[in-house]
Amino acid sequence: MNLSNKKASGILNPWSFLETEFNYREVSAWKDFVRIDQSFIRLAFFLHFLVYFLALIPEIQNSPHGTIYFGLILSLNLLSLVLSFQRKYLPAVIHGTNFSIIFLVMLILNESFYSFDDLHSLQLYNNYFLLVGFLVLFQMFRLKVKGCFLTAAYSVLLHLGFIYFKLKNGPLPGFPLVLFVPDVVYLILSLIGTTIVVIVRRLVRISSELDSEYRFLQHELQIARKVQETLFPEDISIKGFRYEVFRSTPNEIGGDFYDFIQLREGNTGVFLTDIAGHGIASALVASFIKIMVATMPYRLKLHPVRLLEYLDETLLRQFKSHHASAVYIFFDFISKEIHFANGGHPYLMHSQNGNDFREIETTGSILGFGIKRPIAELVSLPIQSGERLFLYTDGLIENRNPQGKQLGSEGLIEILNRNKSFTDLKQFKEAVQIELSAFFRDAEFEDDTLFLIIEME
């Protein structure tokens, strides 16, 4: 970036400067009252130019010392702007400048409307003093409880002083009550400003507490994610097949889970589940199922249907409000067979000898409801070298792209078949991911998503 561009994006560009100066997106910034005072002074410098519109009033144009007073106002604002770049004595700078400017404004008005002969001219003179109320109300931006009251107090004193000397030897007898209208307005505006400050400070305190809670929960979720990561199987080599896996969760933790179960005689079980919903509750239920699968009687791990029935009964007993879909595959390398059962899960996709993928349609019920026995149909296939199995959770096919279209199982099969020619399993997975990214584009997965590709050796 060249020098001219730097200037254009810096203090020489008012919009860029204001955007940088008044960036209070972080809750902690609203508790830094020194920084708020600095921003207040700089905002006041930009807004003080509105005072010069008083010069449009004919009476003020005839003021003999108006130019001097306006020059003093500009000098005071320039001085306060320079002093705003240090962090000490800012309240004294603000109130000293504010008091002086209010005094000068009242002095201009007093000098411009020095003489009046009747109540009407007196009211006109008095109405201009109402403009000082904006300076009283403006103090609320400092978020100081006493700021508006203090400004109103010395505004009232200055105003009373001016009208006293104005009417001391004036043509009108006494002090008409209309003269005290600006003082009442100052006090009312100070009450409104203070009320707003109290409400905003309470909101800041509540937001700060919520922000602290949010940060704490985020920290806890990160720890929970690390703990959950330990529940997933490590990248290990399993005799008999190769595999690739993809996982995505919109939260730190999720309810999609898979595991490899090492059995005797070199046999292996593959378990994949999708807990209803997503987030903390689903992740906890998934962790519970992980423990159940690991600790259940060994004989159940050899029979997919009985394993799913065991999980169904346990979920119904322990978690009446939670349910899950699951598929369990038992690879029997002794008999060279694959046995699996599907409990309400998306159909497993299968490809033999490089042929097209097809869905293996099965019957089975969601776990956790105790709907029927047997809970699922047992399917057996012969093990053939090079065949591929594709298991996935419904977050993959039910997610919508920017046009609102779901991928669906048909779209997934088309992607798998377009890339079936990749003989290397890792390249096959990457090609599938590229097509999935092209379909979903910038749309994030709204639900937990997982797919597992298994290729027999």
N, C-alpha and C positions, 0 to 999 in steps of 0.2 A: 504493500500500500504506500502511495506517495504522500508527500507532506500535505498537499491540498485536500486529499481524501481524509486524512487524519483531522484536519481542521474542520472539515464539513461534518464529521461525526463527533466532534468534541464540543467544547464550551461555546465555540463560535456558532454552533447550530443550537438555537434555543430549545427546539423540541427534543433533540438528542440529550441536551444538558438536563432538561426537566425529567426525561425518562430515566436517566441515570440517577439523578439526585433524589427523586421521590419513588425509588424502587423499594417498597416495603412488603415484598411477597413473603419474607420470612417473619414468623410471629415474633421472634426475638428482637427484630428491628423496632417493633412497636413498644418495647420496654426500654429502649435506649433513649432516654429523654434528652441527653446531650445532643445526640444526632438529630432528634426531632426539632430541638431549638435551632440547630444550624440550618435545617431545611426550612424552618419557619422564617428565619431572617432572610433567606434567599428568595423564598416565595414572596415575602413582604416587599422586597426590593422590586420585584417585577410588577407587583400590584400597586405600588405606591404611585406609579405614573398616572393612575386614575385621579389622583388628587388634583392634577393640573387641569382637569376639566372644569374645576371651579373658575378658572380664568375666563371661561366663556360667559360667565354672569356679568352683565354690564356694570353693576355696582362694584364688583371686585376689580374689573379692568381699570376703574378710576381710583383704586387704592394707591396712595402715594408710595407705600413701602411694599406693595404686593410682590414685586419682582425680587426684592431682597428676601422676603419670607419664603417664597418658593425656592430660591437658591439655597437657603439654609436647610429646607426640607430635603432637597436633593443631596446636599453635603452630608447630612445626618444619615441618610440611607446608604450612601456610598461608604461612609465610615463603618456602619454596622455590617455591611456586606463584607468588608475587609476583615473585621473582627470575627466574623462567623467561621473563618478558617482556623481558629484556635478553639480550644474546648473549655477555657476558663472564663468565668465572669459572664457567661452568656445571658443568664436572667437579668443581671444588672444592665447589660447592653440593650436587651429587649425593652425593659421597662424605662430605662433612661431615654432611649430613642423614641419610644411610644409617647412618653410624657411630653417630651419636647415637641414632637410633631403635633400632638393634640393641642398643646399650648399655641403653636404657631398658626394652626388652622383656625382656632378660636380668635386669635389676634387679627388674622386677615378678615374674618367675618365681622369682628367688632369694629375694625377700622373702616371697612367698606360700608357698614350700616350704622355709622356713628350717630346720625341724627334721625329722629322720628318724632312725629307730632301727634299721632293718634294710635289707638289700639291695633288697627289694621297693619300699620307699618311695623309695629312692635311684633306682631305675630309672624310677619314675613321674616323679620330678623331672627326670630326665635326658631323658625322651622329649619333654617339652614344648620342650626346646631344639632339637629337630629342626625345629620350625616356622620357625626362622631360615633354614633351607635354602631356603625359597621366596624370601627376599630375595636370597640368593646367585644363584639361578637367574634371578630377574627381571632381573638386570643384563644378560642376553644381549640384551634388547630395545634396548640402546644401540648394539649392533654394534661395541663396542670390544673388542679381543682381550684386553686385560688387565683388563677390568671385573669379570668373575666371579672371577678369581684374587685380585684385590685385595680384593674384598668377603669372599671366603672366608678370606683371610689375617687380616684384623682380626676376623672372627667367631671364628676359632679362638683367637686371642690373648685376646679378651674372655672366651670360654667357659672357657679354661684358667685365666684369672685368677679367675673366679668359683668354679670347683670347688676351686682351691687354697685360697682363703680359707674355703670351705665346710667342707673336710675337714682343715684345718690343726690344729684342736683338736676334731675331730668324734668321734663315738662309734665310727666304723668305722676300723680300722687300714689305713694305706696308701692307695693310689689304685686301686680296682678298674678293670679294663680296660673295663668297660661304660661308664664315664664318658667314654671317648674316642670312642664311637660317633658322636655328633653331629659331632665334628671330621672323622672319616672321611667322613661324609655330605656335609659342606660341601665337602670337597676333591673328592669324586666329582661332585657337582653342578656345581662350578666347571669341572671337566674337560668335562662334558656341555655346559654352556653355552658354553664357549669353542669346542668343536668345532662347535656349531651356528652360532656367530658366524663362524667361518672358512668354513664351507660357504656361508652366506648371502652373505658378502662376495665369495666367488668367483662365486656366481651373479649377484650385482649387477654384478661386473666383466664377466662374460660377456654379461649383458643389455645393459650399457652399450655394449660393443663391437658387439653385434648391432644395437642402436638406432642407433649411429653409421653402421654399414653400411647400415641401412635408410634412414636420412635421406639418405645419399650416393646410394643407388640411386634414391630418389624424386626427388632433384634431377636425376640423370642422365636419368631417365625423362621429367621435365618438359622437359628440353632436347631429348630425342629426339622428344617430342610436337611441339614447336615446329618441329623440322626436318622431321618427317613432314607437318606441316600445309602446309609450303611445296611438297610434292610434289603436293598436290591442286590442281586448277585453281581459279583465283580466280573470284569472282563476275563473270563476263564476259557480254557480249551476243554471241550467236551468230546469225548470219543464217540464217534458215530454220526455227528452232524456239526455243521458250522451255522453260525447265526449272526444277525445284525439287528440292532434295536434302535428305535427312535422314541423319545419321550418329550412331552411339552405340557406345562401346566400354567394356567393364567395366574395362579397364586404361588406362594412360596412352596406349598406342599399340596399334594393332590391325592385322589382316591384310586387312580389307575396303578396296577401293580402286577409284576410278573416275577416268577422265581423258577430256578432249576433245582430239581430234587434228585440228588444222587442216590441211586438204589443199588442193591446188591447185584453181583454178577455183571456189572457194567451197564445195567439198565438205567434209564433216566426218565424222570417225570418233568413235564413243563406245565406250569400253572399260570394262568393269566386271568385277572379279575378287573371289573369296573364297578366301583362302589357308586351307588346312586348319589348324585350331587357332586360337589367338589368343595375343596377347602379343608379346614381343620378337622371337622367331624368325619368326613370321608377318609381323610388320611389316617385318623385314629382307628377307624374300623378296618382299613386296609392293613394296618400294623397288627391288629388283633387277628385278622385272618392269616397273616404271615406266620404268627406264632401258632395258630391252630394247625396249619398245614405241617409245620415243622414238628409238632409234638403229638399229632394224632397217631393212632396205632398203625404200625408199619403195613399191615395187610390191606388197609384202606388205600394206601398209595399205589397199590397194584391194580386197583379196580376203580376206574374213573367215575362210574355212576355212584358207587358207594361213597367215594370221597366227597362228591357234590352233595349227596344226601346228608352226610355228617355235617357239612358246612351249613346246609339249609336248616337243619334242626337246631344247631348251635346259635345261628343268627336269629332265628325265631324266638329262641329262649332268652338270649342275652340282649338283643337289639331289636325290639319289636317295631321301632320306627325306621330301621335301616334295612335296605336290601341291596343285592348285588347280582350282576351277571358274571358268569365265569366259564372258562373252558379248561379242561384238564386232559393232557395227552400223556399216555404211557408208552414209551418207546421200549419195546421188548426185543432186544438185540439177539436174544437166544432163539426165539421163534421167528425172528425177522418180520415182526408185525408192529403196526401202530394201532393203538386202541385209544379212542378219545370219546368224551361226552361233553355236551354243550348245554349249560344251564342258562337259557335265555340270552345268550351272547350272540353278537353278529356271526354269521356263518363263516367258518374257516374256508380259506381259499387255497386251492391245491393245483399244482402243475406237475405233470409227469413227462419225462423225456423231452423237455423243452417245448411241450405243447402249451396251448392256451391255459390260462388260469380259469378255474371254474369254482363255483360255490358248492360246498358239500352241505346240502340242506339236511338239517337234523331237527328233532323235536326236543324241547326241554323247557323247564320253567325257571323263572327268576328265583334266586336263593333268598331265603328269609321270610317266605310266605307259607311254606308247608302246603303247597297247592296239591301235589300229587306224588304218588309212588308207582313206579320208579320216577325219579325227578327228571331223568333225561334218557335219551336213546344211546346205546352203546354202538359205536361205529368202529369197524376194524378195516385196516388197509395193509397190504403187503409193503414192506420197506423196499424201495427201489433207489438205486444210486442216482443222485442228481435231482431227484424230485424236490420240489419246494412247497413249503407251507407258509401261508401269510395269515397271521393273527393280528387283530386290531381291535381297538375300542371305538364306540360309536361317535366319540368326539371328532374322529377323522372324517366321517362321511356326513355328519350333521352340521358341521361348521359351514357358515355362509361366506361367500366371496363378496366384494364390494357391490355387486349387482343383486345380492340377496339370494343367489343360487347355491343350493347344497350340492356337494360332490356326489353323494349317493353311492351305493354299492356298485351300480352299473358304471359310473364314472371311474371308480377306483379300479374295477376290472379292466377297463379300457387302458388306463395308465399302466397297469401291470403287464398287460399283453403287448403294449407298444414297446416295452423295454425288456421283454423276456429273453431277447437274444444276448443280453449281457451274461456271459458265462461266469465272470467274477462276481461274487455275491456283494462285495462292498460297492463295486461300480453299479450293480443293479439297484442297490439301495439309494445311492447318490442320484442316479437317473430318475428314480421315482420321486425323490425329494424335490428335484428341480421342477418336475411337472406339477407337483403339488403346490410349490411356491408360485408357479406361473398361473395356476388356477385361482389360488386364494389372494395372490398379490400382497397388498399391504394389510389385509385382514388378519388379525391375530386370532389364534384358537381361543374360543370363549369357554370351552370345556377341556377337562383333562384329556390328553390325546396320547395314544401309545400304539405302536405297531412293532411286531416281531416277525422277522423272516428267518425261516429255518430251511437249510439245504442239507439233504442226506448225503453222506460220503459214499 
